[in-house]
Amino acid sequence: MAALLVLIVFLIAIAATVPIGISMVAGAAAPILIMDKGGSITQLLNNTFSGANFTPILAVPLFILGGVIMAEGGISRRLFNFFAYFVGRFRGGLPCACVLTCLFYGAISGSGPATTAAVGSMCIPFLAELGYDRRWSAGLVSVAGGLGVIIPPSIPFVLYSLATGVSTGDLFLGGILPGVLIGLFMMIYAAAYCAKNGEDRALINAKIQELRKTGLCRLFKESFWALLCPVIVLGGIYSGFFTPTEAAVVSVIYALAVSMGIYKTMSLRRLWQLLKDTVKTYSGLAFVLAFATAFGRVLSLTKATAAVEIFLLANFHSPAALLTGLVIIFLLLGMVMDTGPAIVILSPVLQPVVEQLGVRPVHFGVILVCCLSIGLATPPFGLDLFVAGNIAKEQPMAVAKKAMPFMAVFLIALALITYIPWFSCALI
């Protein structure tokens, strides 16, 4: 009964549009105040503070700050020009260059909305100038922006690691092949769409010719420092030179050095505003992370997690059946819930269940993040839709209609990732 009370109060608060952190506190406090079960208020407060007083949690705001600084430094245009140089002359090459830019920019920002904003602000107007449908271009970027949370270093993977104790480094490795696979499927569709609907090849070739006059050496020189960022961050983690939390610090220092010292695209005065923006972005998530520890502890004391485990194991007898059901649930949740809170709430409850059926924790984490990343572009509340729609000056639902085919190929790739663990575990 106490476990049911926790969930009922939490869901009622969410339905009443109470902030998710406060909803978690209300759910956790309900059995304590009403039934005197689930510990005490003192324990609840202690668990909340212990959830916030945890060194690895620093990786989240630092990766956010590093991505914000790199976005301010104009990194996305340099990356796009570099990829467009190689693929722009092919059918559908420039939309494919957008997807490649999102893939690589995700390795810098670790955030879906940040990737959509940085790449979309440059790619959507550029593609529209070349004759591509503006809504279609916005739909492309809104879905491709979700790759920012799959390609490492990924903030959702850091959150999953904090919530479950799974190695952050293993999760980062697990996200590489799935991210590349999804990007590849999206590029195949983009090329097929352009082949069917046609392109203004004369205008496109003129733009590519201008780009080629710049020369490969100069383009590589301009984009080199942007391309090097994920190499330094991920290489340092996997070589054992520094931890994921220390890697987040390195990403900030490197972003400052590149943006202020090499590219000279950011001033010291602007840095103060970026710091304030990062605090605003992280503050809500920080409360969720702190309250999640207390919420999870109460769920454990009221045996809610055990009840979920018993129910799932009684109704799903194979990994494929369980994962199919969970994928459907995750896709629906992604439409209405932000990625961070969903991971923090769901992963500690569900991971023990999937492990009992033989699903590796890294594989489950990759599936969870992939499902929630597509939710960023799924109506009615997909954040990437609003970001891309704002850039394109189009209504989010109009962008969503054009994004549907990209989401369809994303789901095909997701099915392969879900039922073939090799994609998530081959590099571990």
SULCORJO-V120940 format. One record per residue. N is the residue number from 1. RES is the residue in one letter. SS is DSSP state (helix for helix, strand for strand, loop for the rest). PHI is phi in whole degrees, -180 to 180 (none if undefined). OMEGA is omega in whole degrees, 0 to 359 (NA if undefined). Layout:
n/res/ss/phi/omega
N/RES/SS/PHI/OMEGA
N/RES/SS/PHI/OMEGA
//
This chain:
n/res/ss/phi/omega
1/M/loop/none/180
2/A/helix/-63/179
3/A/helix/-63/179
4/L/helix/-65/179
5/L/helix/-64/178
6/V/helix/-56/185
7/L/helix/-70/181
8/I/helix/-64/180
9/V/helix/-63/180
10/F/helix/-62/182
11/L/helix/-68/177
12/I/helix/-64/179
13/A/helix/-64/178
14/I/helix/-63/180
15/A/helix/-63/179
16/A/loop/-86/179
17/T/loop/62/172
18/V/loop/-71/178
19/P/loop/-51/190
20/I/helix/-62/178
21/G/helix/-63/178
22/I/helix/-67/177
23/S/helix/-62/178
24/M/helix/-67/178
25/V/helix/-64/179
26/A/helix/-61/179
27/G/helix/-64/181
28/A/helix/-70/183
29/A/helix/-80/186
30/A/helix/-56/181
31/P/helix/-68/179
32/I/helix/-70/184
33/L/helix/-77/186
34/I/helix/-92/187
35/M/helix/-117/182
36/D/loop/56/177
37/K/loop/-129/179
38/G/loop/90/180
39/G/loop/98/181
40/S/loop/-133/178
41/I/helix/-63/178
42/T/helix/-62/177
43/Q/helix/-62/179
44/L/helix/-61/179
45/L/helix/-67/180
46/N/helix/-63/179
47/N/helix/-67/178
48/T/helix/-65/180
49/F/helix/-67/178
50/S/helix/-68/177
51/G/helix/-66/180
52/A/helix/-85/184
53/N/loop/-90/187
54/F/loop/-142/189
55/T/helix/-53/182
56/P/helix/-58/181
57/I/helix/-66/179
58/L/helix/-63/181
59/A/helix/-60/185
60/V/helix/-66/180
61/P/helix/-65/181
62/L/helix/-71/175
63/F/helix/-66/176
64/I/helix/-62/181
65/L/helix/-63/178
66/G/helix/-60/179
67/G/helix/-66/179
68/V/helix/-64/180
69/I/helix/-66/179
70/M/helix/-66/177
71/A/helix/-65/178
72/E/helix/-64/181
73/G/loop/-79/177
74/G/loop/71/184
75/I/helix/-70/187
76/S/helix/-62/180
77/R/helix/-65/180
78/R/helix/-65/178
79/L/helix/-67/181
80/F/helix/-60/180
81/N/helix/-60/180
82/F/helix/-64/181
83/F/helix/-72/179
84/A/helix/-63/179
85/Y/helix/-58/185
86/F/helix/-90/188
87/V/helix/-111/186
88/G/loop/-63/184
89/R/loop/-80/180
90/F/loop/-88/177
91/R/loop/-60/182
92/G/loop/72/186
93/G/helix/-66/183
94/L/helix/-70/172
95/P/helix/-60/177
96/C/helix/-65/177
97/A/helix/-64/176
98/C/helix/-63/179
99/V/helix/-64/178
100/L/helix/-62/178
101/T/helix/-64/177
102/C/helix/-63/177
103/L/helix/-58/185
104/F/helix/-75/179
105/Y/helix/-67/175
106/G/helix/-60/177
107/A/helix/-75/177
108/I/helix/-107/187
109/S/helix/-91/183
110/G/loop/71/185
111/S/loop/-135/178
112/G/helix/-68/179
113/P/helix/-60/179
114/A/helix/-65/178
115/T/helix/-65/179
116/T/helix/-60/182
117/A/helix/-68/185
118/A/helix/-68/182
119/V/helix/-78/182
120/G/helix/-65/181
121/S/helix/-63/179
122/M/helix/-100/187
123/C/helix/-77/185
124/I/helix/-63/177
125/P/helix/-63/181
126/F/helix/-65/179
127/L/helix/-66/179
128/A/helix/-64/177
129/E/helix/-61/183
130/L/loop/-89/174
131/G/loop/100/177
132/Y/loop/-74/178
133/D/loop/-60/185
134/R/helix/-63/180
135/R/helix/-67/179
136/W/helix/-63/179
137/S/helix/-63/178
138/A/helix/-66/177
139/G/helix/-63/177
140/L/helix/-59/184
141/V/helix/-70/181
142/S/helix/-64/179
143/V/helix/-79/180
144/A/helix/-64/178
145/G/helix/-61/177
146/G/helix/-63/177
147/L/helix/-64/180
148/G/helix/-63/179
149/V/helix/-98/179
150/I/loop/-104/179
151/I/loop/-70/180
152/P/loop/-74/357
153/P/loop/-77/187
154/S/loop/-111/178
155/I/helix/-63/176
156/P/helix/-59/177
157/F/helix/-67/176
158/V/helix/-64/179
159/L/helix/-64/178
160/Y/helix/-62/178
161/S/helix/-64/179
162/L/helix/-64/184
163/A/helix/-78/188
164/T/helix/-119/183
165/G/loop/85/177
166/V/loop/-70/182
167/S/loop/-57/178
168/T/helix/-64/179
169/G/helix/-61/178
170/D/helix/-64/178
171/L/helix/-65/177
172/F/helix/-60/177
173/L/helix/-64/181
174/G/helix/-65/182
175/G/helix/-85/187
176/I/helix/-66/184
177/L/helix/-65/176
178/P/helix/-59/179
179/G/helix/-62/178
180/V/helix/-65/180
181/L/helix/-62/179
182/I/helix/-63/177
183/G/helix/-61/179
184/L/helix/-64/178
185/F/helix/-62/179
186/M/helix/-67/179
187/M/helix/-68/177
188/I/helix/-62/179
189/Y/helix/-64/181
190/A/helix/-60/179
191/A/helix/-66/179
192/A/helix/-66/179
193/Y/helix/-63/181
194/C/helix/-68/178
195/A/helix/-66/182
196/K/helix/-78/187
197/N/helix/-97/177
198/G/loop/84/178
199/E/loop/-139/174
200/D/loop/-85/187
201/R/helix/-63/181
202/A/helix/-64/180
203/L/helix/-67/180
204/I/helix/-65/180
205/N/helix/-63/177
206/A/helix/-64/178
207/K/helix/-66/180
208/I/helix/-66/179
209/Q/helix/-64/176
210/E/helix/-60/181
211/L/helix/-65/182
212/R/helix/-70/177
213/K/helix/-65/178
214/T/helix/-63/179
215/G/loop/93/182
216/L/helix/-63/183
217/C/helix/-62/180
218/R/helix/-69/178
219/L/helix/-61/180
220/F/helix/-65/179
221/K/helix/-63/181
222/E/helix/-69/184
223/S/helix/-96/187
224/F/helix/-56/185
225/W/helix/-70/175
226/A/helix/-70/179
227/L/helix/-66/185
228/L/helix/-79/186
229/C/helix/-56/180
230/P/helix/-65/178
231/V/helix/-63/180
232/I/helix/-67/184
233/V/helix/-65/183
234/L/helix/-72/178
235/G/helix/-61/178
236/G/helix/-66/180
237/I/helix/-68/187
238/Y/helix/-77/175
239/S/loop/-84/181
240/G/loop/82/182
241/F/loop/-71/174
242/F/loop/-150/181
243/T/loop/-80/176
244/P/helix/-57/178
245/T/helix/-66/177
246/E/helix/-66/177
247/A/helix/-63/177
248/A/helix/-64/176
249/V/helix/-64/179
250/V/helix/-60/181
251/S/helix/-63/178
252/V/helix/-68/180
253/I/helix/-62/180
254/Y/helix/-65/179
255/A/helix/-61/178
256/L/helix/-65/181
257/A/helix/-64/182
258/V/helix/-72/186
259/S/helix/-72/184
260/M/helix/-96/186
261/G/helix/-96/185
262/I/helix/-100/181
263/Y/loop/-79/179
264/K/loop/55/181
265/T/loop/-105/181
266/M/loop/-141/180
267/S/loop/-101/179
268/L/helix/-64/179
269/R/helix/-63/180
270/R/helix/-68/181
271/L/helix/-60/181
272/W/helix/-61/178
273/Q/helix/-65/179
274/L/helix/-65/177
275/L/helix/-63/179
276/K/helix/-66/178
277/D/helix/-63/179
278/T/helix/-65/178
279/V/helix/-62/179
280/K/helix/-64/180
281/T/helix/-65/187
282/Y/helix/-85/190
283/S/helix/-58/180
284/G/helix/-62/179
285/L/helix/-67/180
286/A/helix/-61/178
287/F/helix/-64/180
288/V/helix/-62/181
289/L/helix/-63/179
290/A/helix/-66/182
291/F/helix/-71/181
292/A/helix/-62/179
293/T/helix/-63/179
294/A/helix/-66/180
295/F/helix/-61/180
296/G/helix/-63/179
297/R/helix/-65/179
298/V/helix/-66/176
299/L/helix/-58/180
300/S/helix/-69/182
301/L/helix/-67/179
302/T/loop/-89/178
303/K/loop/65/178
304/A/helix/-69/179
305/T/helix/-63/178
306/A/helix/-65/179
307/A/helix/-66/177
308/V/helix/-63/181
309/E/helix/-62/181
310/I/helix/-62/181
311/F/helix/-62/183
312/L/helix/-67/181
313/L/helix/-68/179
314/A/helix/-77/185
315/N/helix/-108/178
316/F/loop/-126/187
317/H/loop/-110/178
318/S/loop/-139/179
319/P/helix/-58/183
320/A/helix/-63/180
321/A/helix/-65/180
322/L/helix/-64/181
323/L/helix/-64/178
324/T/helix/-61/179
325/G/helix/-63/181
326/L/helix/-68/178
327/V/helix/-61/179
328/I/helix/-61/179
329/I/helix/-64/181
330/F/helix/-63/180
331/L/helix/-65/178
332/L/helix/-68/179
333/L/helix/-64/180
334/G/helix/-61/179
335/M/helix/-72/189
336/V/helix/-125/184
337/M/loop/-126/179
338/D/loop/-68/185
339/T/helix/-60/185
340/G/helix/-59/180
341/P/helix/-59/180
342/A/helix/-61/180
343/I/helix/-67/183
344/V/helix/-63/182
345/I/helix/-81/189
346/L/helix/-82/191
347/S/helix/-62/180
348/P/helix/-66/182
349/V/helix/-78/189
350/L/helix/-93/184
351/Q/helix/-58/179
352/P/helix/-59/181
353/V/helix/-69/183
354/V/helix/-67/177
355/E/helix/-65/180
356/Q/helix/-64/179
357/L/loop/-95/173
358/G/loop/91/178
359/V/loop/-86/181
360/R/loop/-69/182
361/P/helix/-57/180
362/V/helix/-65/179
363/H/helix/-61/179
364/F/helix/-64/179
365/G/helix/-62/179
366/V/helix/-65/178
367/I/helix/-60/181
368/L/helix/-59/182
369/V/helix/-67/179
370/C/helix/-62/180
371/C/helix/-63/181
372/L/helix/-72/179
373/S/helix/-68/177
374/I/helix/-70/176
375/G/helix/-64/178
376/L/loop/-65/180
377/A/loop/-113/184
378/T/loop/-104/177
379/P/loop/-67/10
380/P/loop/-95/189
381/F/loop/-118/181
382/G/loop/-60/187
383/L/helix/-64/181
384/D/helix/-63/177
385/L/helix/-63/180
386/F/helix/-70/179
387/V/helix/-64/181
388/A/helix/-66/179
389/G/helix/-63/178
390/N/helix/-64/179
391/I/helix/-66/183
392/A/helix/-81/184
393/K/loop/59/178
394/E/loop/-128/177
395/Q/loop/-68/181
396/P/helix/-55/181
397/M/helix/-69/176
398/A/helix/-67/176
399/V/helix/-67/182
400/A/helix/-60/180
401/K/helix/-62/179
402/K/helix/-76/180
403/A/helix/-81/185
404/M/helix/-56/179
405/P/helix/-62/177
406/F/helix/-67/177
407/M/helix/-67/179
408/A/helix/-64/180
409/V/helix/-71/174
410/F/helix/-60/181
411/L/helix/-66/176
412/I/helix/-63/178
413/A/helix/-64/179
414/L/helix/-62/178
415/A/helix/-62/178
416/L/helix/-63/180
417/I/helix/-65/183
418/T/helix/-70/188
419/Y/helix/-97/176
420/I/loop/-123/184
421/P/loop/-61/182
422/W/helix/-55/182
423/F/helix/-61/182
424/S/helix/-88/191
425/C/helix/-114/185
426/A/loop/-65/185
427/L/loop/-91/183
428/I/loop/-79/NA
//
